């Protein structure tokens, strides 16, 4: 298998949760090419600057299993961890705060984690069976949403996927 | 290969947050998993949690306790549409899930047997992952028992969110 990295900072220094409390925003999706993909890890954290109150941010992994998310955001080119690896067949886009113009359909909820508003969080698949998967060639995507009880919190997101 | 199903509190309709007891240091039975059909052994392989309280000016901790009801399973709550992580997974197994963010859970009976736990901050992450397959919290296919997630905090009414991975062997 090949391993690829996608980083929100390629799109914007800060990604931001919704301006409305407890409202989800779809910030990043990975759509498979001809190879099956699996989400192996998310390393993330709140980047609040000079906060005087503490809050939490939830990050939710959902798979769009009827049609993939498309539209809006900015392309994030997956970076192979191994320079000898081929270019990723999958495509990825990120949206700092607005979400995507054409959300996927058939979303199923398949994972997530939480961070503080000014501290780290993350998730790593315990083993290969624990990775959320999209089958190669399918019109599907793996999406990462944020939600917080406090509005407009900054965070940074780093994702790894396998093919 | 085993199949992994994910059960997340955020998958249940509003309110999205689970809330600890309004009485400090009092346990609440917040969620359960029960097998309802099929004949395979299953278990809890990971639980990821985090406090989600907005705008706190003091810090607190939340304890999460995993327990087994052994005579009758828990019931009630809401049974959300959970999904397998791999769309090609076997779907012949059936589980019942419930969580308190949209309806009360009625605890089972027998025991409960205390079989795991961990802690998070009131606004930060926590969780547990079985370090190997022997560490998974397993049940046989019997529907007369359930694995439940309890919470307890010295501060009243702390909000949190959970994500559980369920392995079917």
Interface residues (C-beta under 8 A of the other chain):
Chain A: X21 X22 X52 X53 X54 X55 X56 X57 X58 X60 X63 X65 X108 X109 X110 X111 X112 X113 X114 X115 X116 X117 X119 X120 X121 X122 X123 X126 X128 X129 X130 X131 X132 X133 X134 X135 X138 X140 X147 X148 X149 X150
Chain B: X1 X2 X3 X4 X6 X8 X10 X11 X14 X15 X16 X17 X45 X46 X48 X49 X50 X51 X52 X53 X54 X55 X56 X57 X59 X80 X81 X82 X83 X84 X85 X86 X87 X88 X120 X121 X122 X123 X124 X125 X127 X129 X130 X159 X160 X161 X163 X165 X167
